[in-house]
Amino acid sequence: MASTSKPEPRPSQLYLKAQATMWRTLMQTVNTLDGMWNSQTRSYTFQRTVEVPKPFTEGRIPLYFYHPKPYQSKAEAKYPVVVNFHGGGFTIGNAQDDIKWANRVSDALGAVVVSVGYRKAPEYPYPTAVQDGALALDYLANHAEELCLDTTRVMTSGFSAGANLSITVPLLYAVLQQGTEQQKLHEAHCSAIPSGFDSKTMAGARCDIVAIASFYPAVDYTLSRPQRRATNPKPSENMPATLSSLFDHSYLPVRAEDDPSAQILRDPFLSPAQASVDFLQRLLPDNIFILTCEYDMLQEEGERFVGRLKGAGKDAKHVKIEKVGHGWDKVPWIVVRGDAWEWGNRQTEWAYAEACSALKSSLGAT
């Protein structure tokens, strides 16, 4: 029997902005206090800004650069690049949230890490974030010489919503440089490719994506939150419904709860798990590392996606961290201390080492 329950009314834009502002302020305050009591690793070295042109939504995208310890800013030195995307449901968080990962992977790979300050919902809903990621790659490709970047060795990484971007950004970036593929997606009503975009504007210098490291990604928005929550063996570890509702109402044009047949939820740049095997095979790199958490509503869809990647011929490595929930590696020291923090920190160190090893293998290093 079909459900007779009515869809949840969509909150007003004013309400969503107020809630997002409150959560952003709270998160920034906690992170600031955490930095005062818990020694932080070195901050970013410098910042650049990408000016977003039409036909994309005009604005600015800040990029934060982290250099490896043995860094030399010389024209003859070329460094591999890790382009990172922070989490926060596409709504909260900032590009400096992943400072521990940025320093760890930078030193492990001898790479320049670029953390992308993509624009967030509800002010900038889908597809702005994934477009910003693709434009960031285009900027790096066209400024590689002055930034000492080796654009033949570019990797992406991300956490949660940013993990989604670590997968969808390479897909969109590849498509924006392929006119025939664009036409097919326009015919399928894919909103990530803006009307009037000319692929010739991104047909010059390019970044070659060689690997992806994706931490607890959301990959299938055709699934409703109740469906996702039901897969978690420890429901108490699920994200609060008020927060996930804010994220979904802010970023998505429509939720699966409200219209499960909505075509936009199947956009490959929103739900890469809905992309065809052929699409994934042609446009993603061979080396892909995906980490999931046992007590996470996104664990099952992440694991299924790994199987889909393997079916596309990818060398997809999956690591599931047991007995942890979503974003366990981001829990502030002031919230969890003592033995619990030490245990979580050891798990984080091990997981980051596994991800660094997977990325390093794509560079031909051991």
SVG drawing of the C-alpha trace seen along z (x, -y; Angstrom):
<svg xmlns="http://www.w3.org/2000/svg" viewBox="-3 -38 68 44">
<polyline fill="none" stroke="black" stroke-width="0.4" points="0.0,0.0 1.4,-3.4 2.2,-5.8 -0.3,-8.5 2.1,-10.7 2.5,-14.2 6.0,-15.5 7.6,-17.7 7.0,-21.4 10.1,-23.0 11.5,-25.7 11.8,-29.2 15.1,-30.5 15.3,-33.0 14.9,-30.2 17.6,-28.0 20.0,-30.9 19.5,-31.7 20.0,-28.1 23.1,-27.7 24.6,-30.9 23.9,-29.6 25.6,-26.3 28.6,-27.9 29.1,-30.3 28.9,-27.4 31.3,-25.2 33.8,-28.0 33.7,-28.7 34.3,-25.1 37.1,-24.8 38.7,-28.0 38.5,-26.7 39.8,-23.3 42.8,-25.0 43.6,-26.8 43.7,-23.7 44.9,-21.2 48.2,-21.9 47.5,-22.4 49.8,-21.6 51.0,-24.3 48.5,-26.4 48.2,-27.1 51.0,-28.9 49.1,-31.3 45.8,-31.9 44.6,-32.5 41.1,-33.5 39.3,-32.2 37.0,-34.7 34.0,-32.8 32.9,-33.9 29.6,-33.6 27.6,-31.4 28.4,-30.1 27.0,-31.9 29.5,-34.7 31.5,-35.1 34.8,-34.1 36.3,-30.8 39.2,-31.0 42.0,-28.4 44.2,-27.6 47.7,-26.2 49.6,-23.8 53.2,-23.1 55.3,-20.1 58.2,-20.7 61.0,-20.4 59.3,-23.0 61.2,-25.2 59.4,-27.8 61.5,-27.5 60.4,-27.3 62.2,-24.0 60.5,-22.3 57.2,-20.6 55.1,-19.1 52.1,-16.7 48.8,-18.2 46.1,-17.1 42.9,-19.1 40.8,-18.8 37.1,-19.5 35.9,-19.9 32.7,-18.4 29.6,-20.0 26.6,-18.9 27.5,-21.5 26.1,-24.0 28.6,-24.5 32.3,-24.0 35.2,-25.8 38.3,-25.0 40.6,-24.9 38.7,-22.1 41.0,-19.4 44.3,-20.9 45.4,-17.7 44.8,-15.7 46.3,-18.5 49.6,-18.4 49.7,-14.7 49.2,-14.0 51.4,-17.0 54.4,-15.6 53.7,-11.9 53.5,-12.6 55.7,-15.7 52.7,-17.3 51.1,-20.8 47.6,-20.5 45.0,-22.9 41.9,-23.2 38.9,-24.6 36.6,-27.1 33.6,-26.2 30.5,-28.3 27.9,-26.8 24.1,-26.3 21.5,-27.6 22.9,-30.7 24.5,-28.5 22.6,-25.3 23.4,-22.4 25.2,-22.5 27.4,-25.5 29.7,-23.4 30.7,-20.9 31.0,-23.6 33.3,-25.6 35.5,-22.5 35.8,-22.1 36.7,-25.8 39.3,-25.4 41.0,-22.6 40.9,-24.8 42.5,-27.6 45.3,-25.4 45.9,-24.0 46.3,-27.6 48.5,-28.8 50.6,-25.6 53.9,-27.2 53.9,-30.0 52.6,-27.7 55.2,-25.0 52.5,-22.3 52.8,-19.1 49.4,-18.9 50.0,-15.4 49.9,-14.2 46.7,-15.7 44.6,-13.9 41.4,-14.8 40.3,-14.1 37.4,-15.0 35.3,-14.3 31.5,-13.6 30.0,-16.2 33.5,-17.0 34.0,-13.3 31.1,-13.5 32.9,-16.4 36.2,-14.4 34.3,-12.1 31.8,-14.4 34.3,-17.2 36.6,-15.0 33.5,-13.8 32.3,-17.3 35.7,-18.6 36.2,-15.9 32.8,-16.5 33.3,-20.3 36.2,-19.6 34.3,-17.2 31.7,-18.8 29.9,-15.7 29.5,-14.4 28.1,-17.8 25.5,-17.6 24.3,-14.2 24.0,-15.5 22.1,-18.6 19.7,-16.3 19.3,-14.5 18.5,-17.8 21.6,-17.8 21.7,-21.1 25.4,-21.0 26.4,-22.2 25.2,-25.8 23.4,-26.9 25.7,-28.8 28.9,-27.1 31.5,-26.7 33.9,-23.8 36.6,-25.8 37.1,-28.0 38.5,-24.9 40.2,-23.2 43.7,-24.4 45.8,-23.5 44.3,-20.7 44.8,-18.7 45.2,-15.0 43.4,-13.3 45.3,-10.2 43.7,-9.2 40.9,-9.9 40.7,-9.6 37.2,-9.8 36.3,-9.7 32.7,-8.6 31.1,-9.9 27.4,-10.5 27.1,-9.1 23.3,-8.4 20.7,-11.1 18.0,-8.9 17.9,-7.4 15.9,-9.2 17.2,-9.9 14.9,-7.3 16.2,-4.7 19.8,-5.6 19.2,-5.8 17.7,-2.3 21.0,-0.8 23.0,-2.0 23.6,0.8 23.9,-1.8 21.2,-4.4 22.4,-6.5 25.4,-7.4 23.3,-8.9 23.5,-12.6 20.6,-14.5 17.6,-14.8 17.5,-18.6 21.0,-18.9 20.5,-16.4 17.2,-18.1 19.0,-21.5 21.7,-20.1 19.2,-18.5 16.7,-21.3 19.6,-23.8 21.6,-21.9 19.0,-19.8 16.4,-21.2 14.1,-18.4 14.6,-15.5 14.0,-11.8 11.5,-11.9 9.4,-14.5 9.8,-13.2 11.7,-9.9 11.2,-10.1 12.9,-13.5 15.3,-13.2 17.8,-15.7 18.5,-13.3 20.0,-11.0 22.4,-13.6 25.9,-11.9 27.4,-15.1 25.1,-14.8 24.7,-11.0 27.7,-9.4 26.3,-6.0 23.6,-6.6 26.1,-7.2 26.4,-4.5 29.3,-2.0 30.6,-3.3 30.5,-6.9 32.5,-6.0 34.9,-3.9 35.8,-6.7 35.9,-9.7 37.3,-8.6 40.9,-7.7 41.8,-4.1 43.1,-4.5 40.3,-5.2 40.4,-4.9 37.1,-5.0 36.8,-4.9 33.5,-4.2 32.5,-4.1 30.7,-1.1 28.2,-3.3 27.3,-5.6 24.1,-5.9 26.3,-6.3 28.3,-3.1 26.1,-0.8 25.8,-3.1 29.6,-3.8 30.3,-0.1 27.9,0.6 29.6,-2.2 33.0,-0.5 31.5,2.6 30.2,0.4 33.6,-1.1 35.2,2.3 32.6,3.3 33.8,0.3 37.3,1.8 38.7,-0.6 41.3,0.3 39.0,-0.7 40.2,-0.1 37.7,-0.1 38.5,-0.5 35.7,-0.3 36.6,-1.7 34.8,0.4 33.0,-1.1 33.1,-4.7 30.4,-7.0 30.3,-9.6 33.1,-12.1 34.8,-10.5 38.1,-12.0 36.8,-15.5 35.5,-15.3 37.1,-18.2 39.5,-17.5 37.4,-19.6 34.3,-17.4 36.0,-14.0 39.0,-13.6 41.0,-10.9 41.0,-7.3 38.2,-7.8 40.1,-10.6 43.3,-8.7 41.6,-5.7 39.9,-7.8 43.1,-9.6 44.9,-6.3 42.2,-5.2 42.5,-8.6 46.3,-8.2 45.9,-4.7 43.1,-5.7 45.1,-8.7 48.2,-6.5 46.1,-4.1 44.8,-6.9 48.3,-8.4 49.6,-5.0 46.8,-4.6 47.5,-8.0 51.2,-7.5 50.8,-4.3 49.2,-6.3 52.4,-8.4 54.5,-5.3 56.1,-5.6 56.1,-3.1"/>
</svg>
